[in-house]
Amino acid sequence: MIVIESVAQMQQFARERRGEIALVPTMGYLHEGHASLMTEARRRAKTVVVSIFVNPTQFGVNEDLDSYPRDLERDKKVAAAAGVDVIFAPKAADMYPEGYQSYLNVEELTTHLCGASRPGHFRGVTTVVAKLFNIVMPTLAVFGKKDFQQLAVIRRMVKDFNFDVEIVGMPIVREADGLALSSRNARLTPEQRKEALCLSRAIAAVRDAFGKGERSVAVLKEKALAVIGAEKGAEVDYLEFRDQDSLLPQDEANERTLLALAVRVGSVRLIDNSVLGEE
């Protein structure tokens, strides 16, 4: 496994391997969820590139850019164990050189959910992913479904801009107690870590009610909010029931309904989701 920091060097490598590269875009501090994406990339392609870049353009004012966990040496071990060929770890000054002023934006899909509470976030995501596609030149890219809206936005961008990249979405990986794996979990105190389980418990309560025949979104939402409201340290950012394709709101749930939620536990903002008809 090699580590490339220069954009120019990454492009040179990509030109030599064009047609055989799978990309796993990450912000580092890798965990088993990321490892599952790398394993799928390894299964599908001859060359696997993992990008590790804490992208400043997707963080807003007062968000956790400076405190976002970073540990490249640890990341190298996780990536190597998953069979990664290249870590691309560029510097911000190389990705966004002096005078940079070009951004890519997906419109409707980014106006709600995380887009509503994090203005400009998805403009940063789509811009950096588009840049990574141009630099790494992958035939496919693997993303996790925990960031469900992000995945939908990337799919839309790829279709609208005719990127010749297959987008693969992989299931959420959870810890034994149900907490969705996230790099931000490292910032939780032991007490907050317990409180954070309200996200997966809320999902379980909704799925249980849905499985017993409840279809009213108002009733399902009330059940989820009651679970989260029982934790004094948890504050709901959003809790929504949306069509999994259009992300439009629904009044009646069905098997294609997406339950998406974002909850702040202390200063840490966590997201989770579930499509009600999926296992």
Secondary structure, 3 states (H helix, E strand, C coil): CEEECCHHHHHHHHHHHCCCEEEEEECCCCCHHHHHHHHHHHHHCCEEEEEECCCHHHCCCCCCCCCCCCCHHHHHHHHHHCCCCEEECCCHHHHCCCCCCCCCCCCHHHCCCHHHHCCCHHHHHHHHHHHHHHHHCCCEEEEECCCHHHHHHHHHHHHHCCCCCEEEEECCCECCCCCECCHHHHHCCHHHHHHCCHHHHHHHHHHHHHHCCCCEHHHHHHHHHHHHHCCCCEEEEEEEEEECCCCCECCECCCCEEEEEEEEECCEEEEEEEECCCC
